[in-house]
Amino acid sequence: MIEILAPGALATVQDPGRHGALGWGVGVSGAMDGMALAAGNILLGNAEDAAAIEMPVFPVRLRFDAAARFAVTGAHAALTLNGRTVMPWWALAAAAGDVLEIGAPEPGPWRASRAYLCVAGGIDVPAVLGSRSTQLRGAFGGHEGRPLRAGDRLPIGATALAGIDAGLIPPAQALPLEVDGIPAMRALPAAEHDRFTPAALDAFWNQPWKVTPQSDRYGFRLAGTALEPLAPMELRSHGIVPGVVQVPHGGQPIVQMRDAQPSGGYPKIATVIEADLWRLGQAPIGGRIRFLRTSWAEAVAALEEARGWLAEARRLVALRRLQEHGA
């Protein structure tokens, strides 16, 4: 068991997501930074769908009721185990009674906003519609369908693999993508892209956008030059997915995120590609981002690059396990 001593705010249990239920009106949910979750599970020898704790507000304090192995990935947070500094992005061991504190993310080129506590065996809450992810709007999944509170106790799944002493270079450093020092996300033009004015399109693709405090797991509301259409648009509600950039009447774009509703009627100017959703998910409130126009072929290549990073991580961790344990 893990006991939550101080949860920060809006910490939730998340796995890779609830796929295949959009037709029933159930959103995807899942980790905002899927690369960080996958990396933590690789370090610990977990299944790909193992759940972890996603933390967007710090500090977070928790206690291990029994010996466990863990890794904290995502944001390069300041970590202490019983007051002793430990490394993020590293496979670590905790004894029964040990207290882990996850502090605020450190400044640097890898600046990110969310950290993930992964444990060997995964957070073993019941699966709902094939996923352990918390769906806050529907109040289901995760731990009682809600953010974690002080006093919550989370079970850990069983694992047979021995621990290793190994870490990974974060993908933000291994696969950097910036424009003029600003984190960038590649995007494809969407259905209503060409129904915006040339000035609006120039602003969308060539100016930075600020992530406003009205942003959350449902959507990132951005602030910048108002995006004007060539003519007023009224659309029927239709299917949308995480990454879709909608433009409401005020002209300030909204990027649908992991808890996005499965339908909406605002015009769509672009869609952030799947390979870069993890980058967007780590954008901090008040931070700035840029959009890079890309092609379908480039989007597919970017996804293969991300998958290649994960495949290499699995290879290196497996090699380390073989070196330490011979199996």
Secondary structure by P-SEA (a helix, b strand, c coil): ccccccccccbbbbcccccccccccccccccccaaaaaaaaaaacccccbbbbbbccccbbbbbcccbbbbbcccccccccccbbbbccccccccccbbbbbcccccccccccbbbbccccccccccccccccccccccccccccccccccbbbbbbbbcbbbbbcccccccccccccccccbbbbbccccccccccaaaaaaaccbbbbbcccccccbbbbbccccccccbbbbcbbbbcccbbbbccccbbbbbccccccccccccccccccccaaaaaaccccbbbbbbbbcaaaaaaaaaaaaaaaaaaaaaaaaaaaaaccc
